[in-house]
Amino acid sequence: MASRAQPTPLSEWWRTVDRLTLAALGALMLGGIILCLAASPPVAARIGLDPFHFVNRQVFFLIPAAAVLIATSFLSPREVRKLSLLIFIVSLVLVAATPHFGAEIKGARRWLVILGVNIQPSEFLKPAFVILIAWLFGESGRRPDMPANTVALALLIMVVSLLVLQPDFGQTMLITLVWGALFYMAGMRFIWVLGLGLTASVGLLVAFYTVPHVAQRINRFLDPSSGDTFNIDIATESFVRGGWFGRGPGEGTIKRILPEGHTDFVFAVAGEEFGCTRPGCYECFTRNSRSPLQRFCSPLCRRALRRVLQRELRWLRRRNVPRATPHESADWPDP
């Protein structure tokens, strides 16, 4: 029989895990399913698939993702660094192989088909890269003799070079910005960060004059009339129709003609159905059901909110009310 004096690994995990972050990740996963339910059926029907094809895929991949999330949270910081190094090496090899063996989609080679599953190796590379760079910058402060900054810069150049070959300039800019932010937070001088920014600006300028795709995107952003803006116009119309308070879950219509509404423009679908000001989950708490999605989510959300509030109230009472000794009463503490 387990004793309270000897905590189990599960109880120790629950005591040390960041519960707010865990709850935020759970809410993000739930929100992804809700948005997929709202945005993907018209897209699936338009390309001749089952209306819930993308929803089923989302849930199918969400289950192992949640298992990996929980398993990773049991690791120590040292084990996380070791695992990140392994993932970084494997992902780096796959990213290098993508331009040669990946399928070309809209002018870029970013995906590999492994065991029948489409995989974008750069998505696995990003978190491993961030953990390794943060560790290197941390070690540079504790061990000045270690060439951590040089290694971090070399890794950045290597990753950026491979991403540009795909080409994937969005991921390149994201990784460069994260690297610069970590570099600055590690206590480095601002002049170094400024130099990195100038170097990135020069790289963007070179890409503008050498890569037609990048030049077209920038010109279209500065002057919308210079090219086709159908997707942006339809997405803007979604927000306009949704207004401040939205039309309700499942009540949007623009998503039926919006290209990539379940991926790149999913927030446009959310803007039409949930509005711009109130939180998207607000509709799930209302009682006047207007769609099957709302009738399904409303009792679940209210029950979950009630449990969370009851738990928080119990925690606040235990924290604010001191335990009474035999010779004193349990009065409220002075402010």
Secondary structure by P-SEA (a helix, b strand, c coil): ccccccccaaaaaaaccaaaaaaaaaaaaaaaaaaaaaccaaaaaaaccccaaaaaaaaaaaaaaaaaaaaaaaccaaaaaaaaaaaaaaaaaaaaacccccccccccccccccccccccaaaaaaaaaaaaaaaaaaaaaaccccaaaaaaaaaaaaaaaaaaaaccaaaaaaaaaaaaaaaaaacccaaaaaaaaaaaaaaaaaaaaccaaaaaaaaaaaccccccaaaaaaaaaaaaaacccccccccccccccccccccccaaaaaaaaccccccccccccccccccaaaaaaaaaaaaaaaaaaaaaaaaaaaaaccccccccccccccc
